[in-house]
Amino acid sequence: MNLRPLISLTATVVAVTAPFAVHADSSMAIAQCQAAVQNDSRFNGAREANAQQAGKGVFKVTGLVKDGMNRDHRYTCRYEYGEVVSYSVTEASVAETNQKVAAIGAGLIGLAAVAAIAKHNDDDDHHKNRDSYYRGENYAFDDRKYLTRECSDEIRAHIDRDHGKVVSIDLQAPYVHDRVMSGTGEVYFRNGGSRELRYTCNFDRSGRIYDGRYSYVGAGYPGHSGYSAYDYGGNRDGSREYKRGYDDGRDGREFDPHKHPQDYKDGYRDGERARWRN
């Protein structure tokens, strides 16, 4: 039996159908990304979408969407293996370029490829704690600080990849129930501005994050919705930590939210606000 014609026919079918499969996947990516963006009542009329394949089953979708005043905004969306894992819409209209923080944004976490990114920033103590919890020598849920750090690093890695470089992220008063950490927080972007967050991190019994999500809330800088309207101008009751945080925020320096007191964080917020105004 001569197999050459059969092999040739099979190769032809594969070569012809592959582009159609990619086109179908990209069309689905565009449709689901547009639906996710327009799920926020402030935006509609998604159009001019473009889907770029970033890997097998992975697409980056970009396009335009209108707000209630008929102004165009750009959106970016990441679609992986049949679902939207991240999207954001710029705060500024296309005609305005000075505001880079997202107006809306959300994403899924617990994806192994991105989770590994966060682990590169471990200090020795945190790394040792993780190893002991993974081996079952100690119980991760007795260590709230460890869980908060894992959740914070995981969310930061995803936002850093999908929505822009992050200076710091601060999770405030996290609540843990049935191995799920949830709460609110704030993320500060290197290019200016911040966003309040709602988030969940789902842990297994060893303290590994396997699922979760985050979404932006509030208006962000300028006109931050969830932060005190008082502006201390870099000096609050003579607090040295506040002043140090203010200077770092104004200069755009990164900081570790796990190693600074609240006065420093408050100063950093005001310094970031001052930098954004300028």
Stockholm file with secondary structure:
# STOCKHOLM 1.0

chainA/1-278         MNLRPLISLTATVVAVTAPFAVHADSSMAIAQCQAAVQNDSRFNGAREANAQQAGKGVFKVTGLVKDGMNRDHRYTCRYEYGEVVSYSVTEASVAETNQKVAAIGAGLIGLAAVAAIAKHNDDDDHHKNRDSYYRGENYAFDDRKYLTRECSDEIRAHIDRDHGKVVSIDLQAPYVHDRVMSGTGEVYFRNGGSRELRYTCNFDRSGRIYDGRYSYVGAGYPGHSGYSAYDYGGNRDGSREYKRGYDDGRDGREFDPHKHPQDYKDGYRDGERARWRN
#=GR chainA/1-278 SS CCCHHHHHHHHHHHHHHHHHHHHHHHHHHHHHHHHHHTTSTTCEEEEEEEEEEEETTEEEEEEEEECTTSCEEEEEEEEETTEEEEEEEESSCTTCCSCCSEEEEEEEECCHHHHHHHGGGCCHHHHHHHHHHHTTSSCGGGCHHHHHHHHHHHHHHHHHHHTCCEEEEEEEEEEEETTEEEEEEEEEETTSCEEEEEEEEEECTTSCEEEEEEEEESCCSSSCSSSCSCCCTTCSTTCHHHHHHHHHHHHTCCCCTTSSCHHHHHHHHHHHHHHHHC
#=GC SS_cons         CCCHHHHHHHHHHHHHHHHHHHHHHHHHHHHHHHHHHTTSTTCEEEEEEEEEEEETTEEEEEEEEECTTSCEEEEEEEEETTEEEEEEEESSCTTCCSCCSEEEEEEEECCHHHHHHHGGGCCHHHHHHHHHHHTTSSCGGGCHHHHHHHHHHHHHHHHHHHTCCEEEEEEEEEEEETTEEEEEEEEEETTSCEEEEEEEEEECTTSCEEEEEEEEESCCSSSCSSSCSCCCTTCSTTCHHHHHHHHHHHHTCCCCTTSSCHHHHHHHHHHHHHHHHC
//
